[in-house]
Every structure is written in C-alpha cells, then in structure tokens.
Amino acid sequence: MIPREEPGPVLNGLPTTLPDTDPEETQEWLESLDKMVEADGENRARVVLLKLLEHARSHGKLDVAALTSTDYINTISAADEAPYPGDEAMERGIRRMLRWNAAMTVQRAQRPGIGVGGHISTYASAVTLYEVGMNHFWRGPDAPGGGDQIFYQGHASPGMYARAFLEGRLSATELDGFRQEKSAAPNGLPSYPHPRMLPNFWQFPTVSMGIGPMNAVYQAAFNKYLTNRGVKDCSDQRVWAFLGDGEMDEPESRGFLQEAANEELDNLTFVINCNLQRLDGPVRGNGKIVQELESTFRGAGWNVIKVVWGSGWDPLLAADKDGALVDLMNNTRDGDYQTFKANDGGYVRREFFGRDPRTLAMVEDWTDDQIWALRRGGHDYRKMYTAYKAATETKGAPTVVLACTIKGYDLGSHFAGRNATHQMKKMTVDDLKAFRDRLDIPVTDAELEANPYQAPYYNPGPDDERIQYLLERRRALGGFTPERRRAHKPLPKPSAKAFDGVKRGSGKQEVATTMAFVRLLKDLMRDKDFAPHVVPIIPDEARTFGMDSFFPTIKIYNPHGQNYTPVDHELMLSYREAKNGQILHTGINEAGSVAAFTAAGTAYATHGVPMVPIYIFYSMFGFQRTGDGFWAAGDQMAKGFVLGGTAGRTTLTGEGTQHMDGHSPVLAATNPAVVSYDPAYSYEISHIVEAGLDRMYGPADEDVMFYLTVYNEPIVQPKEPEGVDAEGIVKGMYLLAPGSFDGVNQDARRAQVLASGVAVPWALEAQELLKRDFGVVADVWSVTSWNELRRDAMDADEQAFLHPEQGHRTPYVTARLADAPGPVVAVSDYMRQVPDQIAQWVPGDYASLGADGFGFSDTRPAARRFFHIDGPSIAVRTLQQLAENGEVPEDWPLRAAQQYDLLNVNAGSSGNAGGES
C-alpha cells in the first residue's frame, strides 16, 4: 500500500494529495478570509490573496502554482440545478434497452467463426452523457438554423448503432454485421465512426485519438467563419465533442484549447468522460485527472463544469459543515477511486469514509448497499442536464464538461472499473443473466443458455411508448443524429477564361510554379460567383508563398477584427485582418491547418454549401507531419486542394535536412483519397486545377483531395504549346519535347527520358547533351503524376485479374510508351521510389534516378550533382542503358562521366543557383 501521509504533487494550487495535519488551523485561515470579505469587500480580499501568492512564490520552495482548479465536487450545486424536463421513467427504460443492445452488438460479434472484437465498456460508462443530449439538446439536420455537429467517441459506436436500431434506422441484421463490412455486405457496419464506410450515418471520424478534439475546435471555428463571412448563418448550431480522459494526453487533444478560447467559441462544448481509466490502467493513479484537466482548461480560458458526484451525495455534502468530506474527496487519488468501484459498499465504507472519523460518522446509519448505490455524476441524468444547459447558455467562451463515470458501469463486477475492462468483449451466461435482470429486459434464461453468442437484441416495436417517446424527442429536435447528408448547392464553376492567364507563360520573367499557382488563384478569385467559396489556408508562410498579395483584398479572417495598427500599415501589402476576412491564417500550426481544411472541405455535407479549401504549406511539413489528419480528412470525404510549396529535395538551397522534401508523393500515395500531381509548368497547373474542380465539385462529385507539389525555383514559364495534350497532363504524362534528328543521322540511337516537376528542365538539358555530345536522340516526357499512372495501371491489372471476360485494358503508361524506341530513364527531385512506382508497366528497359537520403544545405546545382539527378547525370545513365543493350560503345558512359566531371559536386550547373520564388 502507498503511505497515505506521503505528500504528492500540488496540482495547480489545489493540495489534492497533501494531508491537512491541522484542520482547525486551516479553518481559522478560511474564516479570517470570510471576515475580510465581509468587512473590507471583495476587491480588498482579492488584493491580499494575490499578494500572498506572489510572496509565496518568492520563497522558491513552496511550489505554489496558479489556482486554476476548485474542490473535487460538482461545479453547479444541488440548489442551482435546473428542473429536469423529460419523462424520467420513460428515459430510464430507453437507456436500459440501449445498454442491452449495445452490449449484444459486441457480444454477438464474438460468435465462433467471427470474433471481430468490439468495445463494451466505453458506451456503458457514457450512456447518460449521450442520452441527455439526444433527448434534450442535440438538434438534427432539419432543425431551424441547421443541426448540431456531434463528434461521438469512437469506442462508443455500438451505442449509436443500438439507438439507430430502436429508431428503426438499422435492422438486427445490420447490427449482426458489426465489424464485417465486406463479409456481411451490404449489411456490414464499420467498427468506429467512419463516414467513408457508412456515408449516410457518420459525419466525423474520431477514433484516432486526438483527431476528434482538434477537428471539433476547427469545426466550431469554421462555423463562426461561415457566419462572419455571410456565407451561411451557423449561429444556431453547436459543436459537441465526446472525449475520453485518457485521450486528453494526446498533444492534439490539448494543443488547440487556446485557439478555441482566443476565438471565443461559445458554440463549442467538450464532454470528457472521466472514468479515470485509459486502455491498460488508471489515467492518473497517483493524481487526479479531473483536477488536472480543470486546471488546463481554465488556464486556457475555457468555462469548466465538473460533474463529479450524483444526487445521492447531495445530503452528505450538505451535512459536511466542517469540510471533512470535501477534504477527503480532494485528497483521494484516482487509483483508489477506481479500486473502490471494483469492490463493494463495505470496502468503500472502510477505505474511503473510514479515512476520517468525521466522514465515517456521516454514514454510520447507512447500509453497505446504500453506500454502494452512491453514483458518479456522469450517471446522473439530472446533473448532466444541468451541466449541458449551463454549457449552452455560456457566452464568450467554450465550455468543457468533466463528467465522472465508471468504465463498464452496469455490466457487472467482472467489468466495472477493472483495468482490463477495455479489452473485455465477452459476457458469460451468468453475466448475461445478471445484466438482463438489472436492466429488466424480457429475455428468458433458455434463450441465453441456448447460445450466449446469440443472446437476442431487444426492440419492443414502434407502438411501444418508449419508442414513441424516443422518436418524438428527435422529431422535436429536428431529426436523427448521427446522420450525414451530402445534398448541397452546386458550386459555381469559374469561367474558362480564368484558366487562360497562366497558360500564356511568363515571357522573359523567371517565375516559380508556386507563384504561377498564386497567379492562377488570383485569376480565379476575380470570378464573383466562384470566389466566395474559396477558403485559402496558410500556416504562417504567406510571404514565402507569395500569398501576402491577398492580404489587402480578401483579408485575413479574425473574429475580433483588427484592433491595432499593423507595423506595415503604410505598405500596399500590409497585414490586414477583418471579421469577414477570407484567409484562414492559422499561425505556425500545420495540424490545425489540416483540421481547418477538413472542416472547409466537408462543408458540402455538413452545411450543404460547397467550399473549396486551398491549403498551401511547406511540402515537408504536410503529409509527414500531419498524415493522420489527412487520413481523417479522407475518411470524412473532404474535398479541396493541398499545395506542397517549396517542394523537392534540392530546391530549398540553404534550408537543410528537416526542410528538404524528397518523399511527400510517396506518403500521399498511401492515402487513397489523395490525387497527387507534380507539375513542371504553369499551364500544367491550370489544366490540373480545372480537372480537379470538375472531379470534386462537378457532376462526378468525387470524394477526393488534389495534392500539387509546387516549387520555389524561378524558371521561365513556357507558353502552353499549341495542341498540347491536355488529356495526358491530367492522366499523368505527355510527350513534352520529341527528340530532333536535325544534325544527326536518321538511324541515331534513341532513348526516352521521363521527368516530373522541377526535374523537367534537367531532362531537357540531358536531351541536349545526349544529342550534342553523342548523337543520341531522346524524347522528353513530362510526368505530371507518377501516382495516377500507377493507380491507372493497377486498375487495369485488377480488371484483368478479376474480370478477364471484360478483356485486358492496357495501362495508360504502357500505351504511351509502347512505340517509344530505346531505354527509359526516369527522374524527379524525389527519392527513386517515386518514379519506381510505374516500373513494372513500362515496356522495355527502365532505370530511375532520385534524391534518396537526407537533404542538406547547399546550392541547388551542387545538391543535384551530389544526388546525380542533374542533366549530365541523366545523360550518363541513359548512355549506360544504351551500352548495356549494345547500342553504343561500352566506353561512352565512362567517357561522358569524365567529360562532365560527374563525381565533382562543384561541377554541377543544373538549375538556378539562387533566386527566390
């Protein structure tokens, strides 16, 4: 046993684990404060207290932090509780049916031959948290002003299915398809809230812990953004996020609390199910997670409502005149609270109340059963209703409700409060019988004994008064939740003229593809019907990407406007914020930017208004840093454009290892919802963006995101060639520069060079070197998307494999290179794995060059020579391929390597050595 007199940490000023060795002296101090308030007023008392804290800190060893937590009791007293508006008996009966059906959904999924898992205990602890909201607060999509957005806790999904079963939205057959999405199709249900897998039901993916709270913050912020910009009035809609106390250890869970407070998101409520347990044990065995979270949220500026104790504790707390019970509650560790609920009333009497003779005396006339019946606040519907009501009435700040519960509540002593309860998925026959009896479910012993894995669901039918009550409450609140609707207004398509500007090239001016994209965006923003739907998102790199030109026109969104004079106010491109600003400038915050992208990119379903998020960032800090966020965006079926700026391994010159992106197309390829392109020229970007708008927002209405890598290396942007292969640009490759036979024999050796993005100019350089120095004629292809070429080829292979009766479609890349003579050499500014994606479908010999390994600080030409991806390196590799095939003398590659001084990094000259985007 841990010695109880051993002091623990001071959690933000509250001595949660420090013993009070002299309660009488403590009481005298408290009474003196009361007298000061009475005699001298609140301001005087506040000054004295602050001075005492300041003086205490000056001692250095007292370790007294700011007081941001309160006693371990309910924030709202029993005297201030709101009257409960519902039919309590009816709702109790509904909760019992839900508990049973949710547990049976998991139990039946463990039947022999299936055994797909599931979670019983999370929803068991949270039924009341959800049902109070379902019956009295959460507005459905047909409510005036629109519905609320609910981020359900992932592990509680069986409870949402159980409710939909009672509502008539899901059948018993579908419940039996839980976690069997393919084998039970079309009746399979996903394990967790996965919108892509159940697109008419779930709205928000949440089970990747930390993503839910992050996305909820930015969903609430985006609702305010739509309102303040006049796009849609969302002022009547709220965002509710249901989270676990263990989940709050994820950095994303707490990392955006200040954002919510800064933007005064009073349309946001977090409900944290504080069952004191994470997956393997207590969240804070030696501490108090509720107090810690209260301190964190209060310190960040949130309104905090604690619901710790149920109504049964009210008379005890009312009789606690000397504060002994509150002191005991404050000083008991979470590990002990968990152990109490894994035992019985006698244990609680001895080990909790028995710690202080005063508290023991308070329950001396109570039976052990009465003590055991004392509930945590999260299981008390009256307490939860009062907390939710207070949350919805709070103005100017977001609210968190910290609700204490028992994990596995009502499932029996084998489950409740046990460390292993999260992994427990099966109930024995005896467990089932006891569970049935507690819930008063009309199922016979014979039905349970026949096969415990086929214990029946219970739905009394639409004529039952409980079902009618449940349906009436949802009708009154505007329809079912969760429910996802994708019907939306059409997106006004920009005119074709808007795409023409960048097709004319840059003349003699050197312009990077990043700036070319910004130019295209400017042209698109001139379309008065399309422009309001655009949501530019920038994580504090606007000037790097040339986006600062938008500051004075569409301005930066700030719900408070700009209440200061910017230091650059006299400049044309001054930093400008406005309440109706259009740019979401998220600061140094890639994860928050992805969350904002997700909210904007799913507005077509959440709000019935299509928005086009355009998120531009350092390519290295996109899919690598926030891949889980993009995965959730794909699950939520977000649409929009993602721009990896300053892309490539060698274009950033002096930035170094952690800025050099040599692999983002590989990471993007792992996300099935991402359509990835690596364009070389401005006119390619124009065609890709137009195709993206068509695919995502046109009749096809595809649930994809377009990822474009763009570069900061300035080059002369060529004019779009006459008769350019626009289809090839979109499909992934086109013949950019056929080799010329001028000055060489018609039987000259041939080769094919494939290049993408910033590597295209090096390929053209290699084409010139091969012809000038060795009489080899090479064709140069611009590969706009290695990823899309691979996906097309894989689709063709799958068709041939699974449906040979349909014939064998030739992959696009194979068809394009079928008649192209000579070996193929592929190059990009990324690792070889990027061009290697298409290797198996390229006819003939294939070799790749790439920038594998870590990046480093140097000039562009030196870096390209080091990685051997520059023009001379491409030429040498092409000659090697030809020599291996006996088409040129064996010594030509060596001769070329010596001629170009291939091993000397200082001899490199491919690309622009300096220059900005």
Phi, psi and omega in degrees: 000146177280130178299126186286341179276354180288124183291145176247193183289150171272112183269099177050043173096339182269120183285072188292332182233016177266131180287144174266099186282346180219077183302328182293317178295320178301317181296324178297319178298317180296318180293326178294324176296316178302318181291324178296316179300316182294320186275317189250352178096166185292322182297317179297317179297322180296317180299314182297317181297316179296320178296321179296316178298317180298317181292323180297320180294330181292340177289335173085331185251356182281335176054052179260116180270177178296141182278097180241008175234157184243179180304155183280060178220176181295139178295320181260122184289163179300325182294335183261008181294143176280145176296141183279128187271351187266172174277105190294320180294319181296315182291327176297318178296323178294315180299322180295317178297321180295317178301314181296308185293325177296316180294322180291330176301318179283317181302314182290335177287353177264006183300149182306137181090348179245283173053050186267001176088190184143172182232122180269320198281331184297308180294325179302325180281343192243006185307313183294323179302319182282317188290326176297320176292315181300321186271342190222348187231318193277118181276137179277177186295343180265004179292147174303132182088356179096164183273167174279161176249120185248122174263096183285144178294130189304314184289352179267009185304324178303329178291324179289324175293321180297321179291318178298330176294315178293327180284350182086010181272336176233147180262169175298325177299320179290321175299323178290348176267012179303126180066022178228064190292330180259313184292335179253012182301143006269019185254012181283150177239137178292156182297321187228180177293095179239098182303321182296329182274334179222072196290346177264001186243291184282145175255320191230125174283132187226350194282344171284101197299136183101333180288322181301305179299321179297310182292329178294318178301313184283337173293316178296320178295321181291326175300317177294322179300313179298320180293311184292333177275352180078015179284316179203139178277105180253016187294343180262007183251142179239155174248127178241130179238125179258122190227163175259153180294326176293325179298335183289355173281343177295135181304324181293334182293323182255346189292344185243015180296321181293324177301315181296321179288317180301322181269005176052054184280074178284004173264012185238131175229123169268135171241112184256118180282099184267077175269009173067008182236140165258205190288328186246349183179197182292149177292313177223083182300319182266001183228207182218103186295326180296316180294320179297314180293321177301316180297316180298311183289318178297318179298331179275353177100016179272154168279127184246128176237116178263133174237087188266316190239144177281178186298332181299337179278345187303312180296326178294317179292325178294328181274357184277068188292328181261007175077014182295318182292317179297320178297320178295318177297319180297324191262002179269132182282156179300323180301324177287320178302321179295317182295323179307314186280357174262007182237230183215182184297324178296320178296317180296320179301312184289310193271344177251290182298330183288356179287342180220126181302331180292319179285327177298322180294333182295334183243019183294334179266003181270146172279164176299324179294322178295320178295317181296334182282352177294124187254159170283156187297329182291350176259007182252109185296329179293316180296319182290323178298316180298319180294315180295321180297317179295323180297317183287342181265354180286134180243141172087000180202150173287161182236141170241133174254117179261104188250119180278131180221180174245125177290129183081018182306133176075001180273350180112167187294339178289340186250311194300121173074004182281147179301324186271004189299331181294328181270353183278126187233353185238145176243137176286171177301318179294320176301315182297317181295315180295319178298315178301316182294318179297324184267354180058051179264128183283071176235134186277160175302320182299320180295323180284323183285332182300317178194103183299340179274359175238026176304129191287151167289165178229118173222111184289355177099163187295342181274349179293138185295331178291320178293320179297320178298313181302315181290323180295320180297320179290324176297318181295331183264002173102022174111179187285155170212138000285146173205134180245129177240135182250359176296133183207165174295148177289150176277125176297121182280133177296154181293154179301331181298330182295338182267355188278333187303309184285346178288344180278356179079188184246013180065231179268352183282138175274124184224130177284159180294335174300312180291329177296320177295317179299321177298316178298318180297320177301317180295320179293326182287350176280349178279110190294337179274323182279320189306319182298342182271354182276135178236091176289133181235124185224125177268069172063037175224029185301317183289326176301320185264006180073018181274353180295345178293344178274347185306308185284347184261289182272345172065165181265132181290130171212118184300344179259000183075200178241105185257027178216166176264116182294147184297335181256030188297339181275352182273154180296323182258043180298150178291116186235123176249151180203153179298329179255021179299156186257332182280129170268103182257099192270001182082196180280084198199077181292319182297318177294327178295319178295322177296320177295319176302317182296316179297316180290320184287349177246012180297334179300326180265318184290322185238356182072017180234114179287127175240153183243091177288138176232100186257117181243137188203167170300122187302328180296333186258021180263265185294334179289314185277327189232035182301323180294324177294319177293325178296317177295323177298320176295319177298320181279358177065045177288148176240158176143183183248134178243122185249113174273093182281166183045049187280169173092159183281334191241004187272345187271004179047258193279001189289316174101187195311307189280002177249349188269111184270110176243013189210003184300326176297330177293314180295319179297326182294338180284347181259111184298342182273355185260126174257112192254135178228149177231073186287152180263326190229163184297322182291330175296317179301317181302312180295321182293316180296317179298317178295324179296316177298321178296313184292318186276324189239358178270198182302329180295325175052047183282143181267072182226166174239143178259124178251119178244127172268128180232156194243161179256010180270118182288131175221164173286119180279119183287155173292146179301127179298146178296134180069028182303148181280082182296323179298318179296321178303314184286323182283340174135342178197152175206158180283109183275312187220092176300143179293144181258141179264005179300124176086000178229165179290153180291343178262022179301151178296149184241157176203162178237129177244122178254132181214155178229155173055226185292347180280347182301315177300328178289324177296320178294325175295317179297321177304316181292317180296316181299318181287315185293317189263340186222003177067024179265132180259117182245140169268142178247126178250135172268116178264102182283337179205102172297322184296315182290326175298317179296315182297320177298317180293319179296321177298319179296317179296320181295320178298316180294326182285313187264336182225064182298338179293343180273358183088169182253106177286134179281129178303150184302315182295322179295316181296319183292328184259003185302319183255010181277119186282150174091170179290162180247131174240126183246142183213147172209176177270022180238173178301156185300337180301334180293301177290337180293348180302331186256004191306315188289347181254001179273121178290140178087194183284142184221131175225148181235152173235144181199170182261072179279148180104185179284148171282175181201169180274123175185184175286160178299310181300321180294318180296319181292324177292321180299317180278351181058054175235008181276179184307306179302322180295319177298318180297315180296317181295324178294316178297323177299317179298317180294320180294321179298331179270002179074020183268342175223160179303146184298332184275356182297316180301315179296318179300319180292320180298320178290320181297321182269001180053054194297333183268005181256109183296333180284351178272353181292143180217008184283123176095179183274122184289335180222210176090152179248170182291000000 
